Amino acid sequence: MGRQAAWLSDVAAINPITHIVNAARALFTGGFLDISALHRLITATANATLGLILSTHAMKRRP
C-alpha cells in the first residue's frame, strides 16, 4: 500500500476485508505462528459472527 492516496490507505486500514486478506497472505507464506495472523483471523471471525447476528435479527423483523 505504498503508492496509493493517503485517504485510500486510511479506508483500507479500517476495512475488515483488508485484515482478512492480510491474514490469508500470512498463512500462505508460512506465518502460521505469526501473532498478527491470529489477530486477523479473530477479527474475521468476529466480523462473520456480527454479520450473522445482524442479518438474522433483520430477517426476523421482516413482516
N, C-alpha and C positions, 0 to 999 in steps of 0.2 A: 504494500500500500504506500509506496514511496512517491509515486509520480502523480497522484490524484489531488484534486482540490481539497482544501482544508475542511470544507463543510461535508464533503463526501467521507472523509476519514472519521469525522465526528458521528455521522449517521452509521457508518459501518461498525464503529466501536460499541454502539448500543443495540445493534441488530442481532437478535438471537441466532439467526441463520449463520452469521459470521462465526460465532462461537462453535456452532455445530460443525461447520466445515473445517475450522482450525483443529478441532478435536479429531476429526476423521483423518486429516493430514498427519497429525502427530502419531496416530495409531498406525497408519500405513507406512510411516518412516521408521517404525520400531520404537516409538515413545510410549510403550506400554506402562512403564513405571514413572512417566512424567506426571508430576502432580498437577500441572496446568491442564493436561488432557483429562484427568479425573474431574477437575472442577468444571470443565466444559461439558463433560458428559452428564454431570449432576445438573448443570444448567439446562441442558437439552431435555433431561427427564422432567425437570420441574416445569419447563415450558409446555411439554406434551401433556402433563397432568393438569395444569391450569387450563389449557385449551379444551381438554376433555370435560372438565368440570363445568366450564363456562358454556360450552356448546350443549351439554346435557341439560343444564339449567334453562337455557334459551329454548330448547325443544320442548321442555315440559311446560313452559309458559305459553306456548302457542295454542290457540283455540282449536 
